[in-house]
Amino acid sequence: MPITNEQVTKHAFLRLLYTDSYYPDHVVDKGRAILLRLCERIESAPPSDLSALYVLTHAATEEFNLLEADFEEAGSCIETVAREEIAEDFWRIAAAYGFQDADIEELIATRDW
């Protein structure tokens, strides 16, 4: 399903991670794919409220939890810069779909990083 939300399609997800050689692009690509799948899920079955949105973002956060092993295998990790960039992109997604009042910490509440 192609993403139709213009705010999302024009946004460069995980931009800071791509500009820092500490984060391997092939792993960052996987993180970007997680965020895009989240957008696809939101568009295919729009959440009716914040609780429903959080269910979707928690599932995507669990995918990032699993991605941590790929970062470590590549000699990197999800540390402060990455955590903040990922969290900000989760909030950008929520806002783009009309959930500007989403709590950034709740969006990623299931994180291990």
VENPETA-V41535 format. One record per backbone hydrogen bond with DSSP energy under -0.5 kcal/mol. NH is the residue of the N-H (numbers start at 1). CO is the residue of the C=O. E is the energy in kcal/mol with one decimal. If there is no record, write none. Layout:
NH/CO/E, NH/CO/E
This chain:
6/4/-0.6, 8/5/-0.5, 9/5/-2.6, 10/6/-1.8, 11/8/-1.0, 13/11/-1.2, 15/12/-1.2, 17/14/-0.6, 18/14/-1.7, 19/15/-1.3, 20/17/-0.8, 21/19/-0.5, 23/20/-1.8, 24/22/-0.7, 27/24/-1.2, 28/24/-2.4, 29/25/-2.9, 30/26/-0.7, 31/27/-1.6, 32/28/-2.7, 33/29/-2.2, 34/30/-1.7, 35/31/-1.9, 36/32/-2.4, 37/33/-2.4, 38/34/-2.0, 39/35/-2.0, 40/36/-2.3, 41/37/-2.6, 42/38/-2.4, 43/39/-2.5, 44/40/-2.5, 45/41/-2.0, 53/49/-2.0, 54/50/-3.0, 55/51/-1.5, 56/52/-1.4, 57/53/-2.6, 58/54/-2.6, 59/55/-1.6, 60/56/-1.9, 61/57/-2.4, 62/58/-2.1, 63/59/-1.3, 64/60/-1.7, 65/61/-2.2, 66/62/-1.7, 67/63/-1.5, 68/64/-1.1, 68/65/-0.6, 69/66/-1.0, 70/66/-0.5, 70/67/-0.6, 71/67/-2.0, 72/68/-2.6, 73/69/-2.5, 74/70/-1.4, 75/72/-1.8, 76/71/-2.9, 79/77/-1.2, 83/79/-3.5, 84/80/-2.4, 85/81/-2.3, 86/82/-2.9, 87/83/-2.7, 88/84/-2.4, 89/85/-2.0, 90/86/-2.1, 91/87/-2.1, 92/88/-2.6, 93/89/-2.1, 94/90/-2.3, 95/91/-2.9, 96/92/-2.5, 97/93/-1.4, 98/95/-1.9, 99/94/-2.8, 102/99/-2.0, 104/102/-0.6, 107/103/-2.3, 108/104/-1.0, 109/106/-1.3, 111/108/-2.0
